[in-house]
Each structure stands twice: as C-alpha cells, then as structure tokens.
Amino acid sequence: MLGALPAADAALPAIVDGALARHALNGVYYGFILFMIASGLTIIFGVLGVLNLAHGELYALGAFSVFSVVGFLTGLIAEPTNTVTAVVFGIVVLAGSLAAAAVLLPVGAAIEAVFVRPIDDRDEVYQLLLTYGLLLVLVDVMKFVWGPAPLEAGVFRELNAIPTTELVGISYPSYNVIVILVGLAVFGWLVWFFDRTKTGRIVRATAINREMSTAIGVSTDRTFTLVFAMGAFFAGFGGAMVSIGPSTAYLEMGLDPLVLSFVVIVIGGLGSLKGALVGALLVGVTSRVVTPYYPQLELAAPFILMVLVLLVRPEGLYGTWGEIE
C-alpha cells in the first residue's frame, strides 16, 4: 500500500500547474463537439426511429465543405495582424461553418425523401443496410471531389492570431471557448425550438403518434424531411467546427464520431436532447481526463462509462424512447 504513495505524489505537480484543468476544459470542448453531432442523431432517431449509420459521413462532409467555404471567405479579408482583424477572422470562420453546414440541409432532405422514406415501413435491418450503403457512397463522393489526401489549409493557422483566454487560472485557446459557447447556443436553440415553436411541437407530436398527427392534417412526409435535414445540418456543423481546430479533414474521420455518438445517446437516453448534452460532456471529460494519465484506456473509457450508466439506468439517464425531450 505504501508503495502507491509516490505515484500519487508525482501526480500533484500536474494538478498544481493546471494540467488537470486543461484536460478538463479540453474534455468540455470535445464534449460539445460530440453533442452537436449526437444531437442530430438523436433528432433523427427520436422522430423517425432510424439509426443512421451514414451520420458520421455527414459530419465528415461538413468538415470537407468548410475548407472550401472558409478558404474562399478568408481570401476576402486581410490577414489577421491584430486583435480587431483576428476577431473579424473568427467571425468569418463561424459564418463559414454555418454556410458549410447549410450544404448538408439539401443533402439530408434528399437522403430522407429518396432513400429512407420508401423503406420506412420495412424492418430496421433494411434501414441499417441502406444507411451503411450511403456511408460508402458519401466516402467515395468526398474522395472524388476533394481527393484521397487529407486536407490542410494554411490560412487556418491564422487562428493563432486570436488571443487566448484566462480560465480557471490557465491560458486557454479562445477558439475552444468559442466552440463551447456555440455548443451551449445550439442546445438552447434546440430546446427553444422543440418547446416553444409551432413547428417544433408538430415534430414532437409526430414522434409520439404518427397516425394522430396525420389525422389532424400534419404532413408527416414534410416533417420527416425537415427532421432529417436538421440532423444532417448539426452533423455537418460539428464537423465544420472541429476541422477548423486541427485544420485537417480526412476520409476516415467519420467513424469515431459515429461510434461515440451512439455511446452518447445510449448514456443520455434515446430521444433525449438533455441526455445527449449530459452524455456528450461525460464522455468528453472522461476521455480527455483519463487518457493523459492512463493512455491504455483511451478507447475503453467511453464504453466503461456507458456500461456503468446502463447498470444503474438501463434506459439511459434521460431515456424517453421515441420522443424528443
């Protein structure tokens, strides 16, 4: 027992010098990225009951698209040399991320209308096979448009001109803080949309009872198309935001977020936006705090967390089963 004390003492300097706080902030940042991806998957599953295996590639498509969009927009402004122009550059990056994600709106709508809707009344295995086929198609589309090599844009390095922010006694990249704030804004908007708007209430009513919604005159086809387009938008937005940080987009980047998104929605509860947020933050913080000290748990940590949650609450933290909450 006494032999374990030096290891614990050795960890103290890392905590004192702010390493643990930095890892925790990185976990929050990563958690909000996961939330933006998982929220789209939650919306699609909560309303349509479709587990979209192509969701990760919609995320990757947003990452590739942002290079083209932001690369064009940054060519319209001067290179950031001071705080003011750096702030302008940051605004352009956010606008470019939204524009890149907007590309996913017609893509998501087309996927639902052309592919998902005709097999809506079939067994779930058809949906899984279809979305897996779409995953392969989207990979080839991105390979055809942007090429097989990873994308790295030098202009993205200018994000370093944006000053850092002092948080909990450490200097932290302002861009990561922006992503966290954007993630909070996304969550707030989704809650407001589903709770306060007529369209959001129609979507929730359709998720609960399709037949009754049809009986009172709701077009379920249009509702489902809207939902799938929204889910694709948030997947693309998450991809756009995260690719600006490391400034790299590559063809295989959609797999890990897809798997972790499933972990997030299982932890949070199928169909729950609140659960998606809490689950994403738990997975993000756990993976980023545990990995630096126990690198052998890098892959296992999210799944260990999922198992522990399911042992206590098999339906997830905020499970609703078929209703957006």
TANORSUL-V450236 format. One record per residue. N is the residue number from 1. RES is the residue in one small letter. SS is DSSP state (helix for helix, strand for strand, loop for the rest). PSI is psi in whole degrees, -180 to 180 (NA if undefined). Layout:
N;RES;SS;PSI
N;RES;SS;PSI
This chain:
1;m;loop;-41
2;l;helix;-25
3;g;helix;-18
4;a;helix;-15
5;l;helix;-42
6;p;helix;-37
7;a;helix;-42
8;a;helix;-40
9;d;helix;-36
10;a;helix;-26
11;a;helix;-17
12;l;helix;-44
13;p;helix;-36
14;a;helix;-36
15;i;helix;-41
16;v;helix;-41
17;d;loop;8
18;g;loop;5
19;a;helix;-43
20;l;helix;-41
21;a;helix;-39
22;r;helix;-42
23;h;helix;-40
24;a;helix;-42
25;l;helix;-39
26;n;helix;-36
27;g;helix;-40
28;v;helix;-44
29;y;helix;-50
30;y;helix;-36
31;g;helix;-40
32;f;helix;-32
33;i;helix;-47
34;l;helix;-38
35;f;helix;-43
36;m;helix;-35
37;i;helix;-49
38;a;helix;-28
39;s;helix;-39
40;g;helix;-41
41;l;helix;-37
42;t;helix;-43
43;i;helix;-47
44;i;helix;-45
45;f;helix;-39
46;g;helix;-32
47;v;helix;-51
48;l;helix;-20
49;g;loop;25
50;v;loop;122
51;l;loop;101
52;n;loop;102
53;l;loop;-15
54;a;loop;1
55;h;helix;-38
56;g;helix;-34
57;e;helix;-26
58;l;helix;-37
59;y;helix;-46
60;a;helix;-37
61;l;helix;-38
62;g;helix;-38
63;a;helix;-42
64;f;helix;-41
65;s;helix;-36
66;v;helix;-28
67;f;helix;-41
68;s;helix;-44
69;v;helix;-51
70;v;helix;-35
71;g;helix;-38
72;f;helix;-46
73;l;helix;-39
74;t;helix;-21
75;g;loop;-13
76;l;loop;-9
77;i;loop;163
78;a;loop;156
79;e;loop;133
80;p;loop;122
81;t;loop;-9
82;n;loop;-180
83;t;helix;-41
84;v;helix;-51
85;t;helix;-29
86;a;helix;-40
87;v;helix;-42
88;v;helix;-42
89;f;helix;-43
90;g;helix;-39
91;i;helix;-41
92;v;helix;-38
93;v;helix;-44
94;l;helix;-42
95;a;helix;-39
96;g;helix;-36
97;s;helix;-42
98;l;helix;-41
99;a;helix;-41
100;a;helix;-41
101;a;helix;-33
102;a;helix;-26
103;v;helix;-30
104;l;helix;-16
105;l;helix;-55
106;p;helix;-30
107;v;helix;-47
108;g;helix;-42
109;a;helix;-41
110;a;helix;-40
111;i;helix;-44
112;e;helix;-46
113;a;helix;-38
114;v;helix;-38
115;f;helix;-49
116;v;helix;-44
117;r;helix;-43
118;p;helix;-22
119;i;helix;20
120;d;loop;-34
121;d;loop;8
122;r;loop;174
123;d;loop;153
124;e;helix;-25
125;v;helix;-32
126;y;helix;-39
127;q;helix;-41
128;l;helix;-44
129;l;helix;-41
130;l;helix;-51
131;t;helix;-30
132;y;helix;-40
133;g;helix;-41
134;l;helix;-35
135;l;helix;-48
136;l;helix;-39
137;v;helix;-45
138;l;helix;-36
139;v;helix;-45
140;d;helix;-35
141;v;helix;-46
142;m;helix;-37
143;k;helix;-38
144;f;helix;-41
145;v;helix;-46
146;w;helix;-6
147;g;loop;167
148;p;loop;-18
149;a;loop;148
150;p;loop;147
151;l;strand;132
152;e;loop;122
153;a;loop;121
154;g;helix;-31
155;v;helix;-24
156;f;helix;-23
157;r;helix;-20
158;e;helix;-9
159;l;helix;-21
160;n;helix;-18
161;a;helix;-20
162;i;loop;126
163;p;loop;160
164;t;loop;168
165;t;strand;140
166;e;strand;116
167;l;strand;133
168;v;loop;40
169;g;loop;8
170;i;strand;158
171;s;strand;122
172;y;strand;141
173;p;loop;130
174;s;helix;-31
175;y;helix;-41
176;n;helix;-37
177;v;helix;-40
178;i;helix;-43
179;v;helix;-42
180;i;helix;-44
181;l;helix;-39
182;v;helix;-40
183;g;helix;-42
184;l;helix;-41
185;a;helix;-39
186;v;helix;-46
187;f;helix;-46
188;g;helix;-41
189;w;helix;-42
190;l;helix;-43
191;v;helix;-45
192;w;helix;-42
193;f;helix;-48
194;f;helix;-24
195;d;helix;-31
196;r;helix;-17
197;t;loop;154
198;k;helix;-43
199;t;helix;-42
200;g;helix;-39
201;r;helix;-34
202;i;helix;-42
203;v;helix;-45
204;r;helix;-41
205;a;helix;-38
206;t;helix;-37
207;a;helix;-36
208;i;helix;-45
209;n;loop;99
210;r;helix;-43
211;e;helix;-44
212;m;helix;-38
213;s;helix;-41
214;t;helix;-38
215;a;helix;-30
216;i;loop;11
217;g;loop;10
218;v;loop;132
219;s;loop;101
220;t;helix;-31
221;d;helix;-48
222;r;helix;-38
223;t;helix;-45
224;f;helix;-39
225;t;helix;-43
226;l;helix;-45
227;v;helix;-45
228;f;helix;-39
229;a;helix;-41
230;m;helix;-45
231;g;helix;-42
232;a;helix;-38
233;f;helix;-48
234;f;helix;-32
235;a;helix;-46
236;g;helix;-36
237;f;helix;-42
238;g;helix;-42
239;g;helix;-40
240;a;helix;-43
241;m;helix;-43
242;v;helix;-31
243;s;helix;-25
244;i;helix;-34
245;g;helix;-65
246;p;helix;-7
247;s;loop;37
248;t;loop;137
249;a;strand;133
250;y;loop;161
251;l;loop;-30
252;e;loop;8
253;m;loop;-12
254;g;helix;-15
255;l;helix;-53
256;d;helix;-47
257;p;helix;-34
258;l;helix;-48
259;v;helix;-46
260;l;helix;-30
261;s;helix;-40
262;f;helix;-41
263;v;helix;-43
264;v;helix;-47
265;i;helix;-25
266;v;helix;-43
267;i;helix;-47
268;g;helix;-28
269;g;loop;128
270;l;loop;124
271;g;loop;4
272;s;loop;120
273;l;helix;-40
274;k;helix;-42
275;g;helix;-38
276;a;helix;-41
277;l;helix;-50
278;v;helix;-44
279;g;helix;-42
280;a;helix;-43
281;l;helix;-40
282;l;helix;-46
283;v;helix;-44
284;g;helix;-50
285;v;helix;-43
286;t;helix;-48
287;s;helix;-38
288;r;helix;-25
289;v;helix;-39
290;v;helix;-43
291;t;helix;-44
292;p;helix;-30
293;y;helix;-28
294;y;loop;74
295;p;helix;-23
296;q;helix;-14
297;l;helix;12
298;e;loop;-47
299;l;loop;-32
300;a;loop;-28
301;a;helix;-49
302;p;helix;-35
303;f;helix;-34
304;i;helix;-43
305;l;helix;-43
306;m;helix;-44
307;v;helix;-44
308;l;helix;-42
309;v;helix;-44
310;l;helix;-29
311;l;helix;-32
312;v;helix;-44
313;r;loop;93
314;p;loop;-25
315;e;loop;3
316;g;loop;172
317;l;loop;-39
318;y;loop;44
319;g;loop;135
320;t;loop;-17
321;w;loop;76
322;g;loop;10
323;e;loop;130
324;i;loop;125
325;e;loop;NA
